[in-house]
Amino acid sequence: MENCVKAMLYCYPRLESITDGYLQHIKNKAALSYDGKTPTWELAEYLAGEVLNKQRVQELKLLLDNALKNLTVEEKLLLDVRYFGKLDQVRRLFAAKAASLADDYMREIKIWSERTYFRKQARLLKKIIRRLSAAELDKQSFLEKFASLDGVSAVYQYIELGKDIGMERKEREFLAFLNRIRN
């Protein structure tokens, strides 16, 4: 289940654009249906499948919205660093904190050591897995409903092959930065 949740989290920031992509594709395919190259029943069946895929992306977004609801500021920062591609923004927040220019919510967050960071990431992933499991999403239902969706399937396959490790390099650079400003 861990790799499923990682794939969902990596995709989360793009789920709305994936939904929009499905919608645009459906409209274009329907508008160009006049060419007569595809039998009407076949095209209707295809479009119905694409509508269902679009709905599944929306369902995935709703599941994740609920799972990520009420996370602490620190947990949101952890997600931003690892999954949401906002590492530079978080780096600026910690730089502001080190310069005593931080907002109130950042003043409460301690600058992470490498060990603390990886522990917090592991704890957060387990928390999200528990929340998704409580919403009756398990590995089997993920594979049946979401793993084949455009934008999700490639990310899931990538993670299954163990290739999300490359992100660790960026995280380590970020943690080296935190270590410099902490001392």
C-alpha positions as protocol buffer text, in pm:
chain_id: "A"
residue {
  index: 1
  type: MET
  ca { x: 0 y: 0 z: 0 }
}
residue {
  index: 2
  type: GLU
  ca { x: 294 y: 231 z: 68 }
}
residue {
  index: 3
  type: ASN
  ca { x: 390 y: 261 z: -300 }
}
residue {
  index: 4
  type: CYS
  ca { x: 27 y: 322 z: -395 }
}
residue {
  index: 5
  type: VAL
  ca { x: 2 y: 612 z: -151 }
}
residue {
  index: 6
  type: LYS
  ca { x: 335 y: 754 z: -266 }
}
residue {
  index: 7
  type: ALA
  ca { x: 211 y: 748 z: -627 }
}
residue {
  index: 8
  type: MET
  ca { x: -112 y: 920 z: -527 }
}
residue {
  index: 9
  type: LEU
  ca { x: 76 y: 1188 z: -335 }
}
residue {
  index: 10
  type: TYR
  ca { x: 318 y: 1256 z: -622 }
}
residue {
  index: 11
  type: CYS
  ca { x: 15 y: 1292 z: -855 }
}
residue {
  index: 12
  type: TYR
  ca { x: -199 y: 1496 z: -618 }
}
residue {
  index: 13
  type: PRO
  ca { x: -85 y: 1844 z: -732 }
}
residue {
  index: 14
  type: ARG
  ca { x: -171 y: 1752 z: -1093 }
}
residue {
  index: 15
  type: LEU
  ca { x: -505 y: 1578 z: -1045 }
}
residue {
  index: 16
  type: GLU
  ca { x: -710 y: 1883 z: -1143 }
}
residue {
  index: 17
  type: SER
  ca { x: -513 y: 1928 z: -1464 }
}
residue {
  index: 18
  type: ILE
  ca { x: -546 y: 1555 z: -1536 }
}
residue {
  index: 19
  type: THR
  ca { x: -923 y: 1592 z: -1493 }
}
residue {
  index: 20
  type: ASP
  ca { x: -920 y: 1892 z: -1728 }
}
residue {
  index: 21
  type: GLY
  ca { x: -715 y: 1691 z: -1977 }
}
residue {
  index: 22
  type: TYR
  ca { x: -971 y: 1411 z: -1977 }
}
residue {
  index: 23
  type: LEU
  ca { x: -1254 y: 1662 z: -2024 }
}
residue {
  index: 24
  type: GLN
  ca { x: -1079 y: 1834 z: -2314 }
}
residue {
  index: 25
  type: HIS
  ca { x: -998 y: 1500 z: -2475 }
}
residue {
  index: 26
  type: ILE
  ca { x: -1361 y: 1385 z: -2444 }
}
residue {
  index: 27
  type: LYS
  ca { x: -1489 y: 1709 z: -2600 }
}
residue {
  index: 28
  type: ASN
  ca { x: -1238 y: 1695 z: -2885 }
}
residue {
  index: 29
  type: LYS
  ca { x: -1305 y: 1330 z: -2960 }
}
residue {
  index: 30
  type: ALA
  ca { x: -1681 y: 1392 z: -2961 }
}
residue {
  index: 31
  type: ALA
  ca { x: -1648 y: 1703 z: -3179 }
}
residue {
  index: 32
  type: LEU
  ca { x: -1435 y: 1519 z: -3434 }
}
residue {
  index: 33
  type: SER
  ca { x: -1664 y: 1217 z: -3445 }
}
residue {
  index: 34
  type: TYR
  ca { x: -1823 y: 1332 z: -3770 }
}
residue {
  index: 35
  type: ASP
  ca { x: -1537 y: 1186 z: -3979 }
}
residue {
  index: 36
  type: GLY
  ca { x: -1713 y: 848 z: -3979 }
}
residue {
  index: 37
  type: LYS
  ca { x: -1392 y: 646 z: -3947 }
}
residue {
  index: 38
  type: THR
  ca { x: -1505 y: 491 z: -3619 }
}
residue {
  index: 39
  type: PRO
  ca { x: -1843 y: 319 z: -3579 }
}
residue {
  index: 40
  type: THR
  ca { x: -2077 y: 523 z: -3359 }
}
residue {
  index: 41
  type: TRP
  ca { x: -2124 y: 245 z: -3103 }
}
residue {
  index: 42
  type: GLU
  ca { x: -1746 y: 206 z: -3069 }
}
residue {
  index: 43
  type: LEU
  ca { x: -1693 y: 579 z: -3023 }
}
residue {
  index: 44
  type: ALA
  ca { x: -1977 y: 602 z: -2769 }
}
residue {
  index: 45
  type: GLU
  ca { x: -1826 y: 313 z: -2574 }
}
residue {
  index: 46
  type: TYR
  ca { x: -1482 y: 474 z: -2581 }
}
residue {
  index: 47
  type: LEU
  ca { x: -1616 y: 812 z: -2467 }
}
residue {
  index: 48
  type: ALA
  ca { x: -1814 y: 649 z: -2186 }
}
residue {
  index: 49
  type: GLY
  ca { x: -1490 y: 485 z: -2067 }
}
residue {
  index: 50
  type: GLU
  ca { x: -1309 y: 819 z: -2075 }
}
residue {
  index: 51
  type: VAL
  ca { x: -1591 y: 982 z: -1875 }
}
residue {
  index: 52
  type: LEU
  ca { x: -1554 y: 706 z: -1617 }
}
residue {
  index: 53
  type: ASN
  ca { x: -1177 y: 765 z: -1606 }
}
residue {
  index: 54
  type: LYS
  ca { x: -1235 y: 1136 z: -1549 }
}
residue {
  index: 55
  type: GLN
  ca { x: -1472 y: 1053 z: -1265 }
}
residue {
  index: 56
  type: ARG
  ca { x: -1215 y: 818 z: -1111 }
}
residue {
  index: 57
  type: VAL
  ca { x: -955 y: 1097 z: -1113 }
}
residue {
  index: 58
  type: GLN
  ca { x: -1207 y: 1321 z: -937 }
}
residue {
  index: 59
  type: GLU
  ca { x: -1276 y: 1042 z: -685 }
}
residue {
  index: 60
  type: LEU
  ca { x: -904 y: 1004 z: -621 }
}
residue {
  index: 61
  type: LYS
  ca { x: -871 y: 1379 z: -564 }
}
residue {
  index: 62
  type: LEU
  ca { x: -1160 y: 1373 z: -317 }
}
residue {
  index: 63
  type: LEU
  ca { x: -1010 y: 1076 z: -129 }
}
residue {
  index: 64
  type: LEU
  ca { x: -677 y: 1257 z: -100 }
}
residue {
  index: 65
  type: ASP
  ca { x: -841 y: 1588 z: -6 }
}
residue {
  index: 66
  type: ASN
  ca { x: -1008 y: 1409 z: 284 }
}
residue {
  index: 67
  type: ALA
  ca { x: -692 y: 1220 z: 383 }
}
residue {
  index: 68
  type: LEU
  ca { x: -487 y: 1541 z: 386 }
}
residue {
  index: 69
  type: LYS
  ca { x: -748 y: 1743 z: 572 }
}
residue {
  index: 70
  type: ASN
  ca { x: -646 y: 1875 z: 914 }
}
residue {
  index: 71
  type: LEU
  ca { x: -276 y: 1804 z: 876 }
}
residue {
  index: 72
  type: THR
  ca { x: -46 y: 2025 z: 1079 }
}
residue {
  index: 73
  type: VAL
  ca { x: 159 y: 2298 z: 913 }
}
residue {
  index: 74
  type: GLU
  ca { x: 469 y: 2088 z: 964 }
}
residue {
  index: 75
  type: GLU
  ca { x: 308 y: 1785 z: 796 }
}
residue {
  index: 76
  type: LYS
  ca { x: 205 y: 2002 z: 502 }
}
residue {
  index: 77
  type: LEU
  ca { x: 563 y: 2125 z: 472 }
}
residue {
  index: 78
  type: LEU
  ca { x: 686 y: 1766 z: 470 }
}
residue {
  index: 79
  type: LEU
  ca { x: 446 y: 1686 z: 185 }
}
residue {
  index: 80
  type: ASP
  ca { x: 557 y: 1998 z: 0 }
}
residue {
  index: 81
  type: VAL
  ca { x: 921 y: 1893 z: 21 }
}
residue {
  index: 82
  type: ARG
  ca { x: 890 y: 1529 z: -82 }
}
residue {
  index: 83
  type: TYR
  ca { x: 578 y: 1497 z: -295 }
}
residue {
  index: 84
  type: PHE
  ca { x: 448 y: 1830 z: -417 }
}
residue {
  index: 85
  type: GLY
  ca { x: 761 y: 1977 z: -575 }
}
residue {
  index: 86
  type: LYS
  ca { x: 773 y: 2282 z: -349 }
}
residue {
  index: 87
  type: LEU
  ca { x: 1116 y: 2219 z: -203 }
}
residue {
  index: 88
  type: ASP
  ca { x: 1246 y: 2566 z: -293 }
}
residue {
  index: 89
  type: GLN
  ca { x: 948 y: 2737 z: -128 }
}
residue {
  index: 90
  type: VAL
  ca { x: 1004 y: 2541 z: 193 }
}
residue {
  index: 91
  type: ARG
  ca { x: 1375 y: 2623 z: 177 }
}
residue {
  index: 92
  type: ARG
  ca { x: 1283 y: 2995 z: 166 }
}
residue {
  index: 93
  type: LEU
  ca { x: 1053 y: 2953 z: 465 }
}
residue {
  index: 94
  type: PHE
  ca { x: 1330 y: 2794 z: 671 }
}
residue {
  index: 95
  type: ALA
  ca { x: 1578 y: 3059 z: 554 }
}
residue {
  index: 96
  type: ALA
  ca { x: 1335 y: 3325 z: 676 }
}
residue {
  index: 97
  type: LYS
  ca { x: 1302 y: 3137 z: 1003 }
}
residue {
  index: 98
  type: ALA
  ca { x: 1682 y: 3130 z: 1046 }
}
residue {
  index: 99
  type: ALA
  ca { x: 1693 y: 3503 z: 980 }
}
residue {
  index: 100
  type: SER
  ca { x: 1418 y: 3559 z: 1243 }
}
residue {
  index: 101
  type: LEU
  ca { x: 1177 y: 3676 z: 973 }
}
residue {
  index: 102
  type: ALA
  ca { x: 938 y: 3380 z: 995 }
}
residue {
  index: 103
  type: ASP
  ca { x: 562 y: 3394 z: 1026 }
}
residue {
  index: 104
  type: ASP
  ca { x: 401 y: 3279 z: 1348 }
}
residue {
  index: 105
  type: TYR
  ca { x: 335 y: 2926 z: 1220 }
}
residue {
  index: 106
  type: MET
  ca { x: 698 y: 2880 z: 1117 }
}
residue {
  index: 107
  type: ARG
  ca { x: 832 y: 2999 z: 1452 }
}
residue {
  index: 108
  type: GLU
  ca { x: 679 y: 2691 z: 1613 }
}
residue {
  index: 109
  type: ILE
  ca { x: 852 y: 2446 z: 1377 }
}
residue {
  index: 110
  type: LYS
  ca { x: 1202 y: 2337 z: 1465 }
}
residue {
  index: 111
  type: ILE
  ca { x: 1460 y: 2310 z: 1190 }
}
residue {
  index: 112
  type: TRP
  ca { x: 1479 y: 1938 z: 1113 }
}
residue {
  index: 113
  type: SER
  ca { x: 1788 y: 1726 z: 1143 }
}
residue {
  index: 114
  type: GLU
  ca { x: 1826 y: 1458 z: 877 }
}
residue {
  index: 115
  type: ARG
  ca { x: 1720 y: 1184 z: 1117 }
}
residue {
  index: 116
  type: THR
  ca { x: 1418 y: 1380 z: 1240 }
}
residue {
  index: 117
  type: TYR
  ca { x: 1314 y: 1464 z: 884 }
}
residue {
  index: 118
  type: PHE
  ca { x: 1314 y: 1102 z: 767 }
}
residue {
  index: 119
  type: ARG
  ca { x: 1131 y: 988 z: 1081 }
}
residue {
  index: 120
  type: LYS
  ca { x: 866 y: 1254 z: 1035 }
}
residue {
  index: 121
  type: GLN
  ca { x: 825 y: 1158 z: 668 }
}
residue {
  index: 122
  type: ALA
  ca { x: 779 y: 791 z: 760 }
}
residue {
  index: 123
  type: ARG
  ca { x: 530 y: 878 z: 1035 }
}
residue {
  index: 124
  type: LEU
  ca { x: 334 y: 1106 z: 800 }
}
residue {
  index: 125
  type: LEU
  ca { x: 315 y: 841 z: 527 }
}
residue {
  index: 126
  type: LYS
  ca { x: 180 y: 589 z: 780 }
}
residue {
  index: 127
  type: LYS
  ca { x: -78 y: 843 z: 897 }
}
residue {
  index: 128
  type: ILE
  ca { x: -200 y: 903 z: 543 }
}
residue {
  index: 129
  type: ILE
  ca { x: -210 y: 527 z: 475 }
}
residue {
  index: 130
  type: ARG
  ca { x: -426 y: 482 z: 788 }
}
residue {
  index: 131
  type: ARG
  ca { x: -662 y: 759 z: 675 }
}
residue {
  index: 132
  type: LEU
  ca { x: -696 y: 611 z: 327 }
}
residue {
  index: 133
  type: SER
  ca { x: -747 y: 264 z: 473 }
}
residue {
  index: 134
  type: ALA
  ca { x: -1024 y: 404 z: 693 }
}
residue {
  index: 135
  type: ALA
  ca { x: -1182 y: 533 z: 370 }
}
residue {
  index: 136
  type: GLU
  ca { x: -1167 y: 172 z: 246 }
}
residue {
  index: 137
  type: LEU
  ca { x: -886 y: 225 z: 0 }
}
residue {
  index: 138
  type: ASP
  ca { x: -641 y: -63 z: -6 }
}
residue {
  index: 139
  type: LYS
  ca { x: -383 y: -177 z: -258 }
}
residue {
  index: 140
  type: GLN
  ca { x: -633 y: -392 z: -449 }
}
residue {
  index: 141
  type: SER
  ca { x: -887 y: -111 z: -487 }
}
residue {
  index: 142
  type: PHE
  ca { x: -609 y: 130 z: -588 }
}
residue {
  index: 143
  type: LEU
  ca { x: -492 y: -111 z: -857 }
}
residue {
  index: 144
  type: GLU
  ca { x: -848 y: -168 z: -983 }
}
residue {
  index: 145
  type: LYS
  ca { x: -965 y: 193 z: -982 }
}
residue {
  index: 146
  type: PHE
  ca { x: -669 y: 426 z: -1015 }
}
residue {
  index: 147
  type: ALA
  ca { x: -344 y: 257 z: -1120 }
}
residue {
  index: 148
  type: SER
  ca { x: -430 y: 261 z: -1491 }
}
residue {
  index: 149
  type: LEU
  ca { x: -530 y: 628 z: -1509 }
}
residue {
  index: 150
  type: ASP
  ca { x: -335 y: 871 z: -1726 }
}
residue {
  index: 151
  type: GLY
  ca { x: -84 y: 1052 z: -1507 }
}
residue {
  index: 152
  type: VAL
  ca { x: -105 y: 792 z: -1231 }
}
residue {
  index: 153
  type: SER
  ca { x: 2 y: 471 z: -1402 }
}
residue {
  index: 154
  type: ALA
  ca { x: 349 y: 591 z: -1504 }
}
residue {
  index: 155
  type: VAL
  ca { x: 421 y: 733 z: -1158 }
}
residue {
  index: 156
  type: TYR
  ca { x: 308 y: 412 z: -989 }
}
residue {
  index: 157
  type: GLN
  ca { x: 522 y: 196 z: -1220 }
}
residue {
  index: 158
  type: TYR
  ca { x: 819 y: 424 z: -1158 }
}
residue {
  index: 159
  type: ILE
  ca { x: 783 y: 387 z: -782 }
}
residue {
  index: 160
  type: GLU
  ca { x: 728 y: 11 z: -805 }
}
residue {
  index: 161
  type: LEU
  ca { x: 1063 y: -10 z: -983 }
}
residue {
  index: 162
  type: GLY
  ca { x: 1222 y: 174 z: -688 }
}
residue {
  index: 163
  type: LYS
  ca { x: 1304 y: 480 z: -895 }
}
residue {
  index: 164
  type: ASP
  ca { x: 1161 y: 742 z: -660 }
}
residue {
  index: 165
  type: ILE
  ca { x: 1492 y: 720 z: -477 }
}
residue {
  index: 166
  type: GLY
  ca { x: 1628 y: 996 z: -703 }
}
residue {
  index: 167
  type: MET
  ca { x: 1422 y: 1240 z: -502 }
}
residue {
  index: 168
  type: GLU
  ca { x: 1639 y: 1157 z: -205 }
}
residue {
  index: 169
  type: ARG
  ca { x: 1929 y: 1351 z: -363 }
}
residue {
  index: 170
  type: LYS
  ca { x: 1724 y: 1671 z: -362 }
}
residue {
  index: 171
  type: GLU
  ca { x: 1608 y: 1598 z: -11 }
}
residue {
  index: 172
  type: ARG
  ca { x: 1965 y: 1546 z: 105 }
}
residue {
  index: 173
  type: GLU
  ca { x: 2067 y: 1882 z: -48 }
}
residue {
  index: 174
  type: PHE
  ca { x: 1773 y: 2040 z: 132 }
}
residue {
  index: 175
  type: LEU
  ca { x: 1874 y: 1872 z: 458 }
}
residue {
  index: 176
  type: ALA
  ca { x: 2234 y: 1988 z: 415 }
}
residue {
  index: 177
  type: PHE
  ca { x: 2094 y: 2340 z: 379 }
}
residue {
  index: 178
  type: LEU
  ca { x: 1890 y: 2295 z: 698 }
}
residue {
  index: 179
  type: ASN
  ca { x: 2200 y: 2168 z: 878 }
}
residue {
  index: 180
  type: ARG
  ca { x: 2396 y: 2479 z: 772 }
}
residue {
  index: 181
  type: ILE
  ca { x: 2129 y: 2721 z: 896 }
}
residue {
  index: 182
  type: ARG
  ca { x: 2066 y: 2523 z: 1215 }
}
residue {
  index: 183
  type: ASN
  ca { x: 2426 y: 2558 z: 1332 }
}
